[in-house]
Amino acid sequence: MSRSVEPPRVLNIEDLRRAAKRRLPRVVFDYVDGGAEDELTLRANCRAFQAVTFQPRCAVATPACDLRITVLDTPLSMPLILAPVGSSRLIYPRGEEAAARAAGAAGIAYALSTLSGCHLEDVAATSKAPVWYQLYLVGGRDCALSAIERAKAAGFSALVVTIDTAVAGMRERDLRNGVKELLSGNLWSMLPFVSQLLTKPRWLAGFIADGGLMKFPNVVVPGKGPMLYADVTAALEQSVVTWEDLKWIGQAWNGRIVIKGIHTSDDARRAVDAGASALVVSNHGGRQLDGVAPTLRILPEVVASVGDRIEILFDGGIRRGSDIIKALCLGARAVMVGRAYAYGLGAAGGLGVARAIEILRTDLVRTLKLLGCAYIAELDRSYVDVPTDWPVP
């Protein structure tokens, strides 16, 4: 393990966040760290965990804790999945491959973003555990169908369809940091913002050695080739996923589909009706529509609306293993984390991702023992107390 992420220097995810901030240019760090508009939902996702308190069973011996679980009939070493994080190759050279390798070594699943800088085949080959492919319809239907066929051939075991990106969220940090200008190719436009790259020489050296500004090799536009990095915002606006689209996507994939971006019980029921195998209660980490409720507050309502008809996953605001436990107590089968491992990737590449996973695993075991619960599968609502003003059925 890199000394930069070893204890006592790094004890928790916030320590990894600070380490990533030291290594990354502001424009890259804020891309990972930031949210939409006033970032109300971004902060609320984290604060929601503070409102839920534990009710432990004391004087209970738990010499060993079993973290194993199955998701989509696939065994995982713990109820943790690395969520799709676009442009991970900007965070660290071959970033998607580094994250997938760390996930595989830990025995957990990794979900690859459509907006990846690495070929999906290369990412699948690096992991010893399940890999999922997250689908945007950028580039159009033919482009998506091509990616689906490639993902099937490469051995991806589930398709994650994200439904909350009708347009890109208003991420003001990105605009203030000059993302548009830095991607313009116009020297005079870029000049006021270049200094933030030059002040991070370790990152810059790695970025240049890795080929500089990436394209999207899994978004191959017919007649044009891989989509350019600068085309993302416009491409998202032209590629809204509808419930009708799930029909042809499902026919093309002919396998397990996970619908990510569920905010309401109505959409949860539609996911069931669409034939999805799992859904993710998610508000995109507060990066899309600002002002929606934190996902932890929505989770019990979604669970009550669909029961055991579909596997329910959760993401949003997780920074500690105790956060994972709270989500499981409220009905999630497993959780997806994005920023928590992206901070590790930004701090030290694959070693940082491995450290993030290790931190969360250690937290899980300690929290279970302190709760007096030896098995992840035995967690339920009796272990937590939820605020009375939450809409809990």
N, C-alpha and C positions, 0 to 999 in steps of 0.2 A: 504493500500500500504506500502511496505517496505520503511523505512526511507532512506535506501541507494539509492533509485531511485526517491525520492520525489524532487520537486523543492524546493529551487534553486540549490540543488546539481546536479540534472539531468534535463537539459532543452532541450536537443536535442539528436539525435542518437549517435553523437560523444561522448557525456558524458557517454552514456551506453557502448560504446566501451571501454572507459578508465576504467569504473567500471568492465567490464568483464575481462580486462587485469589484473586488480589487484587480482581478485578472482581465475582465472584459471591458471593452469600450462602452461608454455610456449608452450608445445607440443599440448595442446588442444586449446589454444587461437589462435595459428598460423594455426591450421587446419581450424578454422572458418575464420580467417582474411586474410589468404594468397591466392595467386593465382599461376598460372603456370609460370615457367621459370623466365623471368625478370619482370613479373607482369605488362607488358606494357598495356595489355588489361584491367586488373583490374583497373589500374589508369585511363585509357582513358574512361572507362564507367562512372566514376564520373565526369571527366573533361568535358565530352560532354554536361552536363547540364549547365555548366558555359557559354558555347558558344551560347546557346539559351536564348534570352532575352524576357521580357514581353512587351506587348503593352496594357496597362490598359485603361478602360473607366472610367473616373473620374466624380465626381458629380452625381453618381448613388447610389440610396439608396438600400441596400441589408440587410434588418433587419434580415432575416433568410436565410440560405443556405441549399439547399437540396442535400445531398451527395448520396442519394440512387441510385442504379443502378441494372440492372439484367444482370447476366452472365449465359449463358446456360439455359435461362428461369428461373433462380433462383434469387430471390431478395437478395441483399446484402445491408448492411447499408452504405457502401461506396465502392469505386472502388479499393479495396485492398484485396489481397489473400496472405496468408502465404505460401511461396514456400517450396518444400521439402528440408529439410536439413538432410542429413544422419548422423547417429551416434549422434543424439541430446541427447541421454541418457548419453553420455560421458560428455556433457556440463553441465547437471544438472540431478539429479535423476528423473527418469520417465519423461524425457525431452519432448518427443513427446506428452505425455498425457497433460503435463502442457501447452504446446503451443496450442494444440487443444482446451483445455478448455478455454484459454484466447481468442482465435479466436471466439469460440462459444458465449462467453459472449458479445463480441463486435458485433456479427451479421455478421461476415465475414467468408469466406471459409478457410479451412486449407488443404494443400496437404501433405500427409504422404509419406515419402521416403520408397522404398523397403528396404533400408539399415537402418531400424529402430531397435531400441533396445526394443521396446514395441510391444506387440501383436496388430495387426491391429484392432481386435475386441474391445480391451480395449480402443484404441484411438478413435474409432468411438463412443463408448458409452460416452465419456467425453464431446463431443461437442454438443451444441444446434443449430449449423449452419451446412451448407453443409461440408462434408469431401470428398476429392478426394484421389485416390490412385495412386502414381507414380510407374511406372513399369520399372524395369530392367529385363533382361532375365538371370540374374545370377542364376546358378543352373540348367539351361536348360529349355526346353520347358515344360516338365511335371511339374516342380517346378513352373513355371510362371502360368500355367493353374490352378494349385491348389490355388495359391494366388489370381488369378482373381475370382475364385468361392467363396473363403472366403470373398473377398472384396464386391462382389455382395450381399452375404448373410448378411454381416454386415451393409449394407446400404450406402456404398460409392456411390456417385452420378455421378462421372466422373473418367475416367482412363487417367492418364497423362503418355504418352509414351515419354521418353527422348531419343533423337536420336543422340546426339553429344558425346557419350562416347565409341567410338570404342576401345580405350584404356584409362587408367587413365592418366590425364595430369601430366606433370613433375613438381610436387609441391616441390620445393627445400627446402622450410622451413621444411616440414615434414621430409625429409631425414636428414637434419642437426640436427633436434631435436631428432633423434634416434627412429623414429616410428618403423622401421623394427626391431631394436634391442630390443625395449621394448616389442614387440609382440613375440619375439623369444622364450621366456621361458628359455633362457640361462642366468644364473645369471651373468657370467663374461661379456657377451655382454651387458646386461642391466645396469650394475653398473655405467658406466660413465654418464648415462642419468636419473638415478633414483632421483637425488637431486632436479630436477625441480618439481617432484611430492611432495616431502617431504616439500618443502618450501611453499606449499599451503595447510595447514592442514584442513581448512574448506572444500575445494573441496575434499580432500582425504578422510575425514571422511564420506562425503556424497556418494562418489564413492564406498567405502567399504560397507556401509550400504545398498546400492542399488544392491549389489551382485557382485561388481567388474567388471572385463572385460566381456562385454556382448557378446552374440551370436546374430544372426539375426533370430528371431522367425518367420518371414514371408517368409524366404527363407529355406524351408524344403526340403532338398535333399533326394530323395528316397533312403532308405537303410542306410542313414547316420544321418538324423535328421537335426536340425537347423545349418546353415552354421556358421563356426567359424569366428571371427572377422579378423583373420590374412589372410583369403582367398580372400579378396576383390579384390585386383589388378589383380590377376590371373583370377578370375571369370569374371571380366569385359572384359578382353581380349578374353574370350571364349564365349561372349554373345552379340556380335554386333547385333543391331537392323537394319534390312533392310526394304525397302519399301514393299518387299514381305511378311515379317513377319506381317505387319500391317493387312494383309488379315485374317490370322487365329486369330490374337489378336482381331480384330473387331468382328469376328464370335463368339469367346468365350465370349467376354464382352457384346455384343449386347446392347450397350448404348453409352453415350456421350464419345468421345475420344478427348483428347487434345494432340497435338504434340508439344513437347517442345524441343527447340534447333534449331530454324529456323534462318539462317544467310542470306539467299539470296531469291530473288523473285522467282527463279526457284523452290527452295524447298517449298516456300509458295504455289505455284501452285500445286505441287505434294501433299501437305497436303490436299488441296481442293479435288484433284482427288482421294485421298485415302479415302475420306468420313469423314474426321475429322470434328468435330463440332467447334473446336477452335485451334489456334496455339499460341505458345509463341515465340516471337522474343527474342532470348536469346543466349548468348555465355557462359553460365554456370558460370556467374560471373567472367569471366577471369580465370577460373580454368582448362580449357582444352587446346585449341589451343591458345597460346599466339601470339599476332600480328594481330588478326582479328579486324575489325572495331568495335568501341563501338556500342552498340545496339541502342542507341537513333539516331545515324546517319543512321542506316539501316532501322529504323522503317518506315519513309515515303515511301521509295521505296517498301517495302513489302506491305504497305497499298494500294499503287497505283496498285500493281500487282494483287491483289485479290479482291479489292473493298469490297462489302458487302456480298460476298459469304461465308465468314467464320468470326467468331469472333476473333479479334486479341488482344492478351494479350502481356504484355511486362515485361521483368525484366532486371536488370543490373544497378548497381550504385546508386540506389535510397536511399537517406539519409534524405530527407526532403519532406514535403507535396508539396512544390513548384515543386520538381522534378516530382512527380506524375502528377501534373497539366500539366507540359510541355509534358509528354508522352501522356496524353489524348488529348491535343491540336494537337499533330502530328498523331493522329489516333488510339491510343490504346483504347480499351473499358475499360480495367482495368489493374492493374499492380500486379505483384507478387514480394514480397520482401523476401530475405533470410537472409543476414547478419544483416539487420536492426533489425529484431526481435531476431536473434540468439545472438546478443550482449546483448539484454535484458535478454534472457534466461541465458546466462553466468553470468550476473550481479546479478540476483535475482530470477531465476526460472520463474514461471508463473506470478508473480507480475512484473517482469522485462519485460516480453512479453506484458503484459497489458499496461505497461507504454510506450513501443515503439509504440503500436497501438494508445494510447491516444495522444502521441506527433504528430504522422502523421495526426490524425484526426483534431487536433487543428490547425496544419499547413494548412491543406486543407481549413478549414473554413476561416481562416484569409486571405489566398491567394485569394480565390474566392471573398471575400468582397473587397479586395484591387484592384482586376481586374475589379470590377463592374459587376460581373456575379453571379446570385443567384442560378443557377442550373448547376450541373455537366454536364448534358446532353447537355447544350448549348455551351460548350467549342468547339472551332475550331481553325484552323490555324490563324485566324485574331487576336488572342490574343498573338501570339508569333512572333518573328522575328528570322529567321534561317540564319546562315552564307551562303554567296553566293557560297562558294566552296563546300557545301554539295550537294550530288546527289539527290536533291529533285525534283520529277516530277512536 
